[in-house]
């Protein structure tokens, strides 16, 4: 375990947080220093990241300065900032010790978890692990990185039908696939069914070359990417060949009753009212259904109402159905993606039934 010590430092660090440097000296908050020593040099190196990029992200997000000398780290800044940075570093160090890769997404997730925990969640200083929910897969664990993702995973575990609604990059589809993969690995369901409306081709898949799978593949590529990243490639290939993982356009769901399955409808904002009703009524015994979509990116022809928008209103508060809404601040891709989404959200919104 890391060893840390803190004091209201009279020893000024070599650098100061930029935001404090811009403030008049008399209004700057008192500066604190926290020193942490990590036992595992390899994990400490992974914690810092290539060219110190993990520490740079922590500095930007928490307004502190982190100096690293081997496994010896010094944090300087406000008391709250230093405490938050210490908890982030201890969380990431615990993950590194367990052999997990620490990319920028993991660092951002740890930062958001600590910020969200604040007074809402307890933080275990002994294990240095966040209280956010985790989906445990054979290949690797998938952790919630925001409070909204935490709520989403909890909803997936407790409800048979879950709507994940929000902008791109918030992890809606990613976590849906992870949950479906977990159910499949634990033999709680016999198969995974992935579907999506092929709006760009006007559902006229016969004009595209190849068999049914080849026709639909371009529209379901994001789900394929998630499957291969979360599950062993050989398992995925075998399951696809054995029809345990089924890929089908939404139009081909009509008339079926889907039992013992984890069913994911992606890009649901591009369903019509009748398509959405048809899909939701396919739910059979011992099945879980996950519907994801972004109501701000509707590609339906002008004059058609989004089935997702209507379903969210009609089914709000229905027992057994959960709805989780993501916002721009929940975007977990590149930092700029969140800013781009926020900028677009500031524009006047078109009606949900208009072409985006």
Phi, psi and omega in degrees: 000148179290151176251133182226153175214149181221155174204161174281093199292132167265353177265106183289138177287173183290335178227161176233151179303138183303319185293328177286326180296333182278352182267149175301145184307323184287343182254358180290141178292154177301140184268140180238150173238136174236130181247129180234134175244123179260142184280324186266110183295322180296314180295323178295323178293318177296325179298318180293320179086165179302126179056026177072022187290331178292318178294324180297321179294318178298319179299314182295318187282329186250358176067037179236177174237130180241116176258134183241128172228093184066236179264016181248115182243140177238126179251132179231139179157203178291161182299314180295318180297318180293320179295317179295317180297320178300315181294322177298313182297320180291323176297312181294322179298317179299322178292319180296322179298325179281357177093010180279143176288140180248086175271181183297327179296319179295321179295313179299320179297318179296320179297313181295323180297316181294318179297317182290325182299309178027247178262358184275327184235153174277146178244126183272103182291338182285319181262344181054037180247139179289161181269000179297151182294152180229141171257116184267114177248161180297323183286315178188156178283150176243116184257145171293139182248351178222166178298324179294319177296322177299315177297322180297312180296319178299320179295319179299326182283337190249347185235151180276337177227123183229133173258126173250112190236129177161181186289168179297147175088008182265358176088016182301304183290319181304309182289328176297315178294319179299317180294317178298319179296321178296315178299321180292316180294326180275004180063024176281339171227158182270340184203164175243130179242123183245128181217160183197139177290130180269066186296322185298334179259010179061025182064007180268068187291343180295339180280347179271146181287158174095180178279184185302315181299317181291329179291322187271336185312314182302328182280338183252013182304319179300325179288320175302314181302318180295318180301312183290333179280331185262341182233157177298135185302322181293324178294318180296313181298317180295319180292324177294317181293325180272005179066019174281333168246117186246132178248124182209144174291154183302324182300336183270004179277342185301136176086355183265154169241117189261105181251154177050047185218152168257118190244127181239125171253112181260157180055043187291346178296343181263016173269151172276172179302315182291322178296317180296315179299316179300315182294312184297331181274007175276349186298122179250188182294143178053040177239153175239138183235133180234128181241123180238149178180165180237103183299346180274357181234058180275128181250014179290154176301151181303133179100346179265136180276138178291127178296329179293313181301317181290319181295321180299321179288315184292325188260006179297124178087359179288133182298135179091354180243131179244145175234128178239123183254125178262154179236177182301325182289351178269359179296130184243013174277207180304147181309323183293332181298317179298320180292322179295314179299317180297321179296316179292326178294339178282348179280156174301131184275139174281157176302152184297338183264007179266155178292128182285000000 
